[in-house]
Amino acid sequence: MGAQPLDGLRIVNTRAARQALCLTRLLEMEGAEVLHYPAVEVVPCAESGPLDAALRTLADGQFDWLVVTSANAVSALAERMRALGMCRNDAAWSDTKVAAVGPATAAALREELDRVADLVPDEYVAESLAEGLRIVRGDRVFLPQSSIARPALAKALQAAGAEVTQVAAYHTAVGRGGEELTAHLRRGEVDAVLFTSASTVDNFVDRLQGEAGGSPSLRGAAVACIGPLTAEAARRHALPVQVVAKTRTVEGLVDGLKAYFACRTG
């Protein structure tokens, strides 16, 4: 059997520690050596009052839709429900329909909230999610998101006639731990850096600047992004993007990376 495109390559996984495993496994299956460098850390918002109020409304069955746009949002809901003593599969909200932005978020819903998503759009972006909901005017929508989430989804739902309760469910901070990436970069030991969100890019640059004592240099390492918004964030930081996944999943990201290195070595 011939060598795989990623055999022996050192690839940086910048995902938060609790989310990194799936991507790491995919890369290692292709023969890559994975360097963990968490760019983000997901933390609860300092003020939980608005989220708690929305969760109690959800538990009372007063929302028509629960819309989740990331696995982080699902985890934040599950953690806060436990803190409030709420049952994750309470029958009171069994009639509330649930929408997930993509398969990873839908999987988190099954695992952490024991709910099967009623809607997962074909294209894994917030705008496609809004279109798929087919909102009826007056529908009540619970939208828990990151504290820095784009307003596009909430605005699209409101434009369709929904009454949207948009709540900050979690905050993303600069990550900690993992490899001493600056040392690897200085020695030219990094072949690629992977990004799975715009906030991951922003926090990666902040963290690396702090540790390197100045503007970071990837020294020729390929930059691979899960989608166009992530790629746009990378370019804002003058990071040269070589790979943008055709499908916005970690599998699509790895496939794009394999195609890129296959062309380089072919």
N, C-alpha and C positions, 0 to 999 in steps of 0.2 A: 504494500500500500504506500502510495506516494505521500510526501510531506503535505500537511495542510497549510493554508495561507498564513495562519497565525502561529504556527509552530515556533516556539522559542522566543516569541516577541513579548516584551514587557509592556503591559497595558494598564493604565491607571483607571481604576473604578472610583468615581467621585461621589457615588450615591451615599446617602445617610447610612450609618452602620446597620440599622435594622432592616434596610431595604436592599442591601448590597448583594445578598447571597445568590439570588436568582441570576443576576448578570454575571457574577463571578463564576458560577457553575457553567454557564453557557460558554464563557471564554476559555475556561480550563478544559472543557470538552474538545475545544479546537486546538489545544496544545499551548495556549498562551500562559505566561506567568503574570499573575494579577497583582498589582500594587494597590493596596487600599489607602485612599486618601479622602476621608469623608469631608466634603465641602460644606455640607449642611447638617444641622442638627435640628430636629423637630421638637419644639417645646410648647407647652400649654401657654395660652395667652394669660397675661397677668390678671386681667379682669374677666371672670367667667360668668358674670351675671347675665349678659345677653344670650350666651350659649345655653345656660341652664334654663332660662325662660323659654327658649325655642324648643329645647328638648322636652320640657313639660307639656308644651303645646302639641308636640309630636306624639307624646305618650297618651294624650287625650284624644288622639285621632282627628285633630283639627286641620291637618295639612292634606292636600290632595296629592302632592308630589314631594318626595325627598330626592334632591339632586346632588350627587357627589362627584367631584371632579378629580379626585386623587385617592390613592390608598391612605395617604396621610390623613385626609379628612375622615375617612372611615375609622381609622385608629383613634383619632381625637374624639369622635362621637362615642365609640365603645368605651374608652377610658373614662369619659365624663359620665356616661350612663352608669358605669359601675360605682363611681364616686357618689352618685345621687341615689343609688340603690334601685335603679330602674332595670327591669327585665328587658333584655335585648330583643326578644321575640314576643313582646307583650301583644296580646290579641287586640288591644285597643287601637293599635296603629297597623293592624294587618291589612286594612283596606287602603292604606296609603301606598300609592305606587312609587317605585324606586327606579331612578335612572342613574346609570354609571357611565362615565366618559369613555371607558375602554375595558378590555378584558381583565387587566390587572386590578382595576378598581372593583370590577364585578366579583373577582375572586376574593378580594378582601371583604366585600359585603357578605359573601357566603361564610367565610371563615370567622369573621369577628362579630357580625350582627345576625347571622343565621337567616339572611334574606337573599332571595334570588332576584337579580335585577330584572325589572319589567322592560327596560329599554337599554340597549347598548348600541350606539350609532355605528354605521359602517366606517365612518371617518372619525378618528379619535381626537376631536377638538371640540371646544366648548360651543362653537357656533353650530356644528352639526348636531350636538346634543339639544340645543334650543329648538332647532327645526324639527327634530324627531318627536318632541314632546306633544306636539299638536295641542297646544294650550287652548282651553275654553275660557273665554273672558270671565274673570272672577276666580279662577283656579288659585288655590293657596299653595305656594311653593316655598319649601325650606331649603336654603342654599348655604350650607356650611363650607367655608373656604379658608385658604391661607389669609393672613392679615395683609398680604401684599398682592392678593389675587387681582387679575385684570377685571375691570367692570363690564366687559363685553357681554358675558352671559346674563348677568342680572338685567342689563339694559335690554337685551333681546327678549327676555322673558316678560319684562314689563311692557315692552312695545307690543307684545302679543296679547296683552290684557291680563297677565298674571299679577297677583298680589304677592310680592317676593319678600321673604324674610331672609335677608343676607346677613350672615353672622361670621365674624372671625372665630374659627374653631381652633386654630393653632398658629404658631409663629415659627419662621425659619431663621435660625441663627447660624453663624459661621461654625463649621464643624471642628472637631478636635480628634487627635489620635491618628492611628494609621502609620504609614511609612514616612520617613524623612525624605520627602519628595525633592526638596531643594538639592540635597546631596546627589540623588539619582540623576537629576537634570544636569547638574554641573559635570557629572561624569559621562553624560550622553547615554544614559542607560534607559531612556524612556522612548518607546516606539509610537505610542498613541495615548491620547487622553480622551475619555468618553464623558459626555454630558447628557443628562436626561431631563433637564429643565433650565429655564432662564435663571431662576434663583440659584441653581447649582453653579452656573457659570459665574454669576456675580460674586457669590461667596467664595468660590475657588480663587478668583483673582484677589479678593480681599485677604484671604488666608495666606496665599502664597506671597503676596506683597509684604505682609507682616513678618513672615518667616525668612524671606529672602532679603529684606531690608531695602526693597526698591521694586521697580517694575519687573515682573517675572518674564523669563524667557523660556520657551518650551524647547529651544535648541533643535528645531527640525522635527519634533514629534508631531504626528498627525493628530488633527482635532476632528472628532466624530460627534455628531449631534443627533438627537432623537427626532427632531423635526425643525421646521423653518423658524419658529419663534425662538427656539434654543440657539439655532445657528445665528439668528439676528443678534441675540445677546452676545454671542462669542465675537462676532465681527465688531460690535460696539467697543469691545475691549482690545481690538486689533489682534485677535487670535485668528490665524488663517484656518478656515474650515475646509477640510478635504472631503468629509463624508456627511451627508444628511440622509437619514434613514428614509426609505420609501414608505414604510409603514411605521407608525409611531408607537413601536413596542421595543422592548429590549431585544427581542429576537430579530426584529428588523434592523436594529442598530448593529448587532453582531454580523448580520448578513451583509450590510453595507460595508463594514470594516473588512470583512473577508474579500469582498469584491475589489476593494481598493488595493489591498496588499497583493491579491492575485494578479492585478494589472501591473503592479510595480515589479513583480518578480517574474511575470510571464514573458 
